[in-house]
Amino acid sequence: MRSETLTPQRAGAAAAAFSVVAALAAVLGFLLIQGWPALSAGLGELPSHAENMWQLAGPLVFGSVLVAAIAMLFALPVALGTALYLVFYAPKRVATVLGGALDLLAAVPSVVYGLWGIMVLAPALAGPYAWLNENLGWIPFFAGEASATGRTALTAALVLAVMVLPLTASVIRSALALVPEASIEGAYALGATRWETIKLAALPFARRSIVAGSMLGLGRALGETMAVAMVLSPTPFLIGIKLLTSENPNTVAAYLAQTFPESHGIETSALIALGLALFAITCAVNSLARWITREKTK
């Protein structure tokens, strides 16, 4: 076996790689140490009259997953369609302009999305929400009394969908642009149409990146703070799937932003423990993405 000498380049690359692991371990250690008082607290010691951390974190984790999942339900099809259009259908000049606009949209600060959501999107959706509630109220998601302000879980999810769309579409577009030209030409040579070429040659090649882009978007949606905190009208520690009412489950990130400045003592520890829960969810999402891509490549 050929021995490999430790060159400066190799040492630098190894140090950079291990620094990422060290930073991750440091964050995890901080969350565990600072959040342990809340994790081990007795009955009645936690804020908001919670008996334990599970009772405190459960509704917030539910709200985070609910809003993020709905956001990806809207964002992923649009992102995939956008990427396919830019790579396979749009003229080169149009693709350049739209691609630049997509990258610019990804750079917009989240607080701007929050302002747009609360001042433009929410009032505009109040009427459609009333129509959905009146005509489709038998569906649990549209049940209850529709909010007159439009500040609902569905509005927050739509704002998040717009936020994660550029990131997801950019990752998918980059993968589709790397499809070997020989695969494309071979499909055309066999008589395949453009859509059949995309379905048989491009999408299988880029499926790992499609999953990766989806998980990146989901991770951003789960951790988004300001836009959700500005748009959502939450009810403390509510678990429910009604998307059009003014009573909505809050998210972990938004709750942290809203309550951390005034917290102290065990309350601060409880909030850090919630950060640990969000950290665990993010790790679970990344692990799921790796498992999906590994299974699809077998």
Residue, then its C-alpha position, 0 to 999 in steps of 0.5 A: m500500500r502506498s503511504e501518503t505523506l502529510t503535506p501542508q495542503r493535506a494538513g490544512a484540508a484536514a484541519a478545516a474538515f475537523s474544525v467543522v466537527a469541532a464547531l458542531a460539537a461545541v454548539l451541541g455542548f453549549l446547548l446541553i450544558q445551558g439547557w440541562p437545568a430546564l431538562s431536569a427541572g421539576l414540576g412547576e419550575l418551568p415557565s408558562h406553567a409547563e410541567n416538563m420540557w416535553q409539554l413546553a416543546g411539543p406544541l412549538v415543535f409541532g408548529s415548526v414542522l407544520v408550517a415548514a412542511i406546508a411551505m415545502l409543499f408549495a415551494l418544491p413543485v414551483a422550484l422544480g418547474t422553475a429549474l426545468y424551465l431555466v435549463f431546458y426550455a427558456p432561451k439563453r437570454v431569458a434564462t440569464v435574466l431569470g436566473g439572476a432574479l432568482d439569485l437576487l431573491a435569495a439575497v433578500p433579508s427575511v425581515v423584508y419578507g416579513l414586512w411584505g407578508i404582514m402588510v401585503l400578503a396577509p390582507a390580500l388573503a383575508g378574502p380568499y380565506a373566508w371563501l375557503n372557510e365557507n366552501l371547504g370548511w368541512i376539511p379540517f385544515f379549513a375549519g374554524e372561523a377564518s381570520a379577518t387579518g389574514r395572519t394565519a399559519l397558512t400565510a406564514a407558510l406561504v411567506l416561507a415558501v417564497m423564501v425557500l424557493p430561490l435556494t431550492a431552485s438554485v440547487i436543482r438548477s445547478a444539478l440539471a445543468l450538469v446532466p451529461e450532454a451525451s445522455i441528452e443527445g442519446a435520448y433525442a437520438l432514440g426518438a424521445t421528446r423533450w419531456e421524455t428526455i427530462k424524465l428519463a435522463a435529466l431527473p434520474f441524474a439530478r435526483r440526489s440534488i433535488v432531495a438535497g435542495s428540498m432538505l436545504g429549503l426545509g432546514r431554512a423553513l424550520g429555522e426561520t425566525m423573523a418572517v414567521a414572528m412578524v406574520l404569524s398570530p400565535t396562540p401559546f402552546l396550541i396544537g392544531i391543524k386549522l390553517l385559516t384561524s387567528e389561533n395558530p401554533n407557534t414555531v420554536a424559532a419565532y418563540l425564541a425570538q419573542t421571549f428570549p430578550e425578557s427571559h431570566g433564570i430557568e426561563t433562559s435555560a428552557l429557551i436554550a433547551l428549545g434551541l436544542a430541540l430545533f438542533a435535533i430536528t435539523c440533524a434528523v432532517n439531514s439524516l433523512a436526506r442522506w438516507i433517501t439519497r443513499e437508498k435511491t442510488k442503490 
